[in-house]
């Protein structure tokens, strides 16, 4: 039986993306290596976007009441 590939951890993908950006910004990569890094960056960006979209959907489901989405205020500092 084939197993589904586990989706990469969001934080791990984001850290890998940050590392790729730093490598590209140095300007020391060859053109071919830069293109390979760029392709990998695009893949990681899409994975991160997918993870964020899934998290947003979960939040929407949790906030939905009686078929309507209720706004829940976000308090950054409740003691302020």
N, C-alpha and C positions, 0 to 999 in steps of 0.2 A: 504494500500500500504506500503510495507516495505521500510524503509529508509536505505541508506548506512551509515555504521559507519564512522564517520569523522576520517580521518587519524590524528594521534597525531602530535602535533607541534614538529618540529625537535629540537628546543631548549629545550622544555620540556623533550623530550625523552633523550636527551643528559645529561640534569641535573639529571634525574632519574638514568641514567647509572653511572654517576659520584658518586652519593650517594651510589649505590650498591657496586661499587668498593671500596669505603672508608669503608663500613661495612664489606666487605669480608677481606680487608687488616688488620682490627683490630684483626682478629683471634678469636673473642669472640663468633661467631655463632656456633651452633651445626652443625654436619655433614649434617643433614637433612635440616636445615635452609640455610646452605651454598649451597647445591644443588638447593634448591628452588630459591635462589638469583641468582645463576649461570644461571639457566634456564630463569629467567626473564631478566637477562643481555643479553643473546643470543637473545631473542625476541626483546629487545630494540636496540641492535646492528643491527639486520636485518631491523628494521623500519628506523633507521638512514641511513643505506646504501641505502634503497629504496628511501628515500627522496632525498639523494644526487644524486642518479642516475637520478631521475626525474628532478631535477634542472639542471643537466648536459645536459639532452636531450633538455630542454627548451632553454638553452644557445646555443646549437648547431643549433637548428631551427632558433633562432634569428640571428645567425652569417652566416647562409647559404645564399649564393647569387649565382644565376644562376646554381644551382645544385652542387656547390662546396662550401666547408667550407673555409672561409677566416680567416686567423689568425689575431687576434686583440691583439696588444701588451698590456700588463698589466703594468701600471705605478704606482708603489707603492707610490712614492712621486713626483708628477708632477713638484713641485717647486725646486727640488734638482738640 
